[in-house]
Amino acid sequence: MAVETSKLGSQEKGEFTHIYVADYEDLQAVGNGGQVTIATIPAGGAVELVYVDEVEAFAGTTSLVIDIGTTGADPDEFIDALDVDAMTVPVFNTGDLMVQSAGTTTYLGGALPVKAVASDTAILLEVTDAAIASATAGKLFVGLRILDPRRFV
């Protein structure tokens, strides 16, 4: 499967404004310790929601961990150290900017957006899995709700 990274059109929008879908082969191409841009926060924008779902169980590896954020050295503002293999339900907003303190899932500020940016800023997904090359199945879905208020001016 080819990686799907999409900004949704006005007819498609609902819970998300952007999606990223990748199967095990796509993540193998990213590689252990590698990063891929999955969306961009536009200048003046912010992130409201990040959702991750293992829509097809990963096989051939038991150590797939992902981070999602904007800091190249450690992109974990939105999703932090998510053990994909251990997921039993989808995960929302577990990153450093999204929770009150480490180890909790209390969303900061209720429904307030985070990571307002002055210029276009890439959102990165980082793969950590020494055995990713051995994966034989699996699919990951990431949904994002990114605010773009400047589209009105």
Contacts in CASP RR format, 6 or more apart in sequence:
PFRMAT RR
TARGET T0000
AUTHOR 0000-0000-0000
METHOD contacts of the structure
MODEL  1
MAVETSKLGSQEKGEFTHIYVADYEDLQAVGNGGQVTIATIPAGGAVELV
YVDEVEAFAGTTSLVIDIGTTGADPDEFIDALDVDAMTVPVFNTGDLMVQ
SAGTTTYLGGALPVKAVASDTAILLEVTDAAIASATAGKLFVGLRILDPR
RFV
1 21 0 8 1.000
1 22 0 8 1.000
1 23 0 8 1.000
1 25 0 8 1.000
1 26 0 8 1.000
1 139 0 8 1.000
2 26 0 8 1.000
3 20 0 8 1.000
3 21 0 8 1.000
3 22 0 8 1.000
3 26 0 8 1.000
3 36 0 8 1.000
4 19 0 8 1.000
4 20 0 8 1.000
4 21 0 8 1.000
4 22 0 8 1.000
5 18 0 8 1.000
5 19 0 8 1.000
5 20 0 8 1.000
5 37 0 8 1.000
5 38 0 8 1.000
5 39 0 8 1.000
6 18 0 8 1.000
6 19 0 8 1.000
6 20 0 8 1.000
7 17 0 8 1.000
7 18 0 8 1.000
7 39 0 8 1.000
8 14 0 8 1.000
8 16 0 8 1.000
8 17 0 8 1.000
8 18 0 8 1.000
8 19 0 8 1.000
15 49 0 8 1.000
15 51 0 8 1.000
15 143 0 8 1.000
15 145 0 8 1.000
16 49 0 8 1.000
16 51 0 8 1.000
16 143 0 8 1.000
16 144 0 8 1.000
16 145 0 8 1.000
17 144 0 8 1.000
17 145 0 8 1.000
17 146 0 8 1.000
17 148 0 8 1.000
18 38 0 8 1.000
18 39 0 8 1.000
18 143 0 8 1.000
18 144 0 8 1.000
18 145 0 8 1.000
18 146 0 8 1.000
19 141 0 8 1.000
19 142 0 8 1.000
19 143 0 8 1.000
19 144 0 8 1.000
20 38 0 8 1.000
20 39 0 8 1.000
20 125 0 8 1.000
20 140 0 8 1.000
20 141 0 8 1.000
20 142 0 8 1.000
20 143 0 8 1.000
20 144 0 8 1.000
21 139 0 8 1.000
21 140 0 8 1.000
21 141 0 8 1.000
21 142 0 8 1.000
22 30 0 8 1.000
22 36 0 8 1.000
22 139 0 8 1.000
22 140 0 8 1.000
23 56 0 8 1.000
23 138 0 8 1.000
23 139 0 8 1.000
23 140 0 8 1.000
24 58 0 8 1.000
24 59 0 8 1.000
24 132 0 8 1.000
24 135 0 8 1.000
24 136 0 8 1.000
24 137 0 8 1.000
24 138 0 8 1.000
24 139 0 8 1.000
27 64 0 8 1.000
27 127 0 8 1.000
27 129 0 8 1.000
27 132 0 8 1.000
27 135 0 8 1.000
27 140 0 8 1.000
28 132 0 8 1.000
28 133 0 8 1.000
28 135 0 8 1.000
30 36 0 8 1.000
30 125 0 8 1.000
30 127 0 8 1.000
30 132 0 8 1.000
31 127 0 8 1.000
31 129 0 8 1.000
31 132 0 8 1.000
31 133 0 8 1.000
32 127 0 8 1.000
32 128 0 8 1.000
32 129 0 8 1.000
32 130 0 8 1.000
32 132 0 8 1.000
32 133 0 8 1.000
33 126 0 8 1.000
33 127 0 8 1.000
33 128 0 8 1.000
34 126 0 8 1.000
34 127 0 8 1.000
35 72 0 8 1.000
35 75 0 8 1.000
35 124 0 8 1.000
35 125 0 8 1.000
35 126 0 8 1.000
35 127 0 8 1.000
36 124 0 8 1.000
36 125 0 8 1.000
36 127 0 8 1.000
37 122 0 8 1.000
37 123 0 8 1.000
37 124 0 8 1.000
38 68 0 8 1.000
38 123 0 8 1.000
38 124 0 8 1.000
38 125 0 8 1.000
38 142 0 8 1.000
38 144 0 8 1.000
39 122 0 8 1.000
39 123 0 8 1.000
39 144 0 8 1.000
39 146 0 8 1.000
40 120 0 8 1.000
40 121 0 8 1.000
40 122 0 8 1.000
40 123 0 8 1.000
41 47 0 8 1.000
41 70 0 8 1.000
41 115 0 8 1.000
41 117 0 8 1.000
41 120 0 8 1.000
41 121 0 8 1.000
41 123 0 8 1.000
41 146 0 8 1.000
42 117 0 8 1.000
42 120 0 8 1.000
42 146 0 8 1.000
42 148 0 8 1.000
42 150 0 8 1.000
42 151 0 8 1.000
43 117 0 8 1.000
43 118 0 8 1.000
43 119 0 8 1.000
43 120 0 8 1.000
43 150 0 8 1.000
44 116 0 8 1.000
44 117 0 8 1.000
44 118 0 8 1.000
44 148 0 8 1.000
44 149 0 8 1.000
44 150 0 8 1.000
45 113 0 8 1.000
45 116 0 8 1.000
45 117 0 8 1.000
45 146 0 8 1.000
45 147 0 8 1.000
45 148 0 8 1.000
45 149 0 8 1.000
45 150 0 8 1.000
46 113 0 8 1.000
46 114 0 8 1.000
46 115 0 8 1.000
46 116 0 8 1.000
46 117 0 8 1.000
46 146 0 8 1.000
46 147 0 8 1.000
47 77 0 8 1.000
47 78 0 8 1.000
47 113 0 8 1.000
47 114 0 8 1.000
47 115 0 8 1.000
47 123 0 8 1.000
47 144 0 8 1.000
47 145 0 8 1.000
47 146 0 8 1.000
47 147 0 8 1.000
48 111 0 8 1.000
48 113 0 8 1.000
48 114 0 8 1.000
48 145 0 8 1.000
48 146 0 8 1.000
48 147 0 8 1.000
49 92 0 8 1.000
49 93 0 8 1.000
49 143 0 8 1.000
49 144 0 8 1.000
49 145 0 8 1.000
50 68 0 8 1.000
50 78 0 8 1.000
50 79 0 8 1.000
50 92 0 8 1.000
50 93 0 8 1.000
50 95 0 8 1.000
50 98 0 8 1.000
50 142 0 8 1.000
50 143 0 8 1.000
50 144 0 8 1.000
50 145 0 8 1.000
51 90 0 8 1.000
51 91 0 8 1.000
51 92 0 8 1.000
51 141 0 8 1.000
51 142 0 8 1.000
51 143 0 8 1.000
51 144 0 8 1.000
52 66 0 8 1.000
52 68 0 8 1.000
52 79 0 8 1.000
52 82 0 8 1.000
52 84 0 8 1.000
52 87 0 8 1.000
52 90 0 8 1.000
52 91 0 8 1.000
52 92 0 8 1.000
52 140 0 8 1.000
52 141 0 8 1.000
52 142 0 8 1.000
52 143 0 8 1.000
53 87 0 8 1.000
53 90 0 8 1.000
53 91 0 8 1.000
53 140 0 8 1.000
53 141 0 8 1.000
53 142 0 8 1.000
54 84 0 8 1.000
54 85 0 8 1.000
54 87 0 8 1.000
54 138 0 8 1.000
54 139 0 8 1.000
54 140 0 8 1.000
55 139 0 8 1.000
55 140 0 8 1.000
55 141 0 8 1.000
56 137 0 8 1.000
56 138 0 8 1.000
56 139 0 8 1.000
57 137 0 8 1.000
57 138 0 8 1.000
58 64 0 8 1.000
58 84 0 8 1.000
58 85 0 8 1.000
58 135 0 8 1.000
58 137 0 8 1.000
58 138 0 8 1.000
59 135 0 8 1.000
59 136 0 8 1.000
59 137 0 8 1.000
59 138 0 8 1.000
60 131 0 8 1.000
60 134 0 8 1.000
60 135 0 8 1.000
60 136 0 8 1.000
60 137 0 8 1.000
61 85 0 8 1.000
61 129 0 8 1.000
61 131 0 8 1.000
61 132 0 8 1.000
61 134 0 8 1.000
61 135 0 8 1.000
62 85 0 8 1.000
62 131 0 8 1.000
63 85 0 8 1.000
63 128 0 8 1.000
63 129 0 8 1.000
63 130 0 8 1.000
63 131 0 8 1.000
64 83 0 8 1.000
64 84 0 8 1.000
64 85 0 8 1.000
64 127 0 8 1.000
64 128 0 8 1.000
64 129 0 8 1.000
64 132 0 8 1.000
64 135 0 8 1.000
65 81 0 8 1.000
65 82 0 8 1.000
65 83 0 8 1.000
65 84 0 8 1.000
65 127 0 8 1.000
65 128 0 8 1.000
65 129 0 8 1.000
66 79 0 8 1.000
66 82 0 8 1.000
66 84 0 8 1.000
66 125 0 8 1.000
66 126 0 8 1.000
66 127 0 8 1.000
66 128 0 8 1.000
66 140 0 8 1.000
67 74 0 8 1.000
67 75 0 8 1.000
67 76 0 8 1.000
67 79 0 8 1.000
67 80 0 8 1.000
67 81 0 8 1.000
67 82 0 8 1.000
67 124 0 8 1.000
67 125 0 8 1.000
67 126 0 8 1.000
67 128 0 8 1.000
68 75 0 8 1.000
68 76 0 8 1.000
68 77 0 8 1.000
68 78 0 8 1.000
68 79 0 8 1.000
68 95 0 8 1.000
68 123 0 8 1.000
68 124 0 8 1.000
68 125 0 8 1.000
68 126 0 8 1.000
68 142 0 8 1.000
69 75 0 8 1.000
69 76 0 8 1.000
69 77 0 8 1.000
69 78 0 8 1.000
69 79 0 8 1.000
69 95 0 8 1.000
69 115 0 8 1.000
69 123 0 8 1.000
69 124 0 8 1.000
69 125 0 8 1.000
70 77 0 8 1.000
70 115 0 8 1.000
70 117 0 8 1.000
70 121 0 8 1.000
70 122 0 8 1.000
70 123 0 8 1.000
70 124 0 8 1.000
71 77 0 8 1.000
72 124 0 8 1.000
75 123 0 8 1.000
75 124 0 8 1.000
75 125 0 8 1.000
75 126 0 8 1.000
76 95 0 8 1.000
76 96 0 8 1.000
77 95 0 8 1.000
77 96 0 8 1.000
77 97 0 8 1.000
77 98 0 8 1.000
77 114 0 8 1.000
77 115 0 8 1.000
78 93 0 8 1.000
78 95 0 8 1.000
78 97 0 8 1.000
78 98 0 8 1.000
78 114 0 8 1.000
78 115 0 8 1.000
78 123 0 8 1.000
78 144 0 8 1.000
79 91 0 8 1.000
79 93 0 8 1.000
79 94 0 8 1.000
79 95 0 8 1.000
80 94 0 8 1.000
80 95 0 8 1.000
80 96 0 8 1.000
82 91 0 8 1.000
82 94 0 8 1.000
84 140 0 8 1.000
92 105 0 8 1.000
92 107 0 8 1.000
93 99 0 8 1.000
93 105 0 8 1.000
93 107 0 8 1.000
94 105 0 8 1.000
97 108 0 8 1.000
97 114 0 8 1.000
97 115 0 8 1.000
98 107 0 8 1.000
98 108 0 8 1.000
98 114 0 8 1.000
99 105 0 8 1.000
99 106 0 8 1.000
99 107 0 8 1.000
99 108 0 8 1.000
100 106 0 8 1.000
100 108 0 8 1.000
108 114 0 8 1.000
113 147 0 8 1.000
115 121 0 8 1.000
123 144 0 8 1.000
123 146 0 8 1.000
125 142 0 8 1.000
129 135 0 8 1.000
END
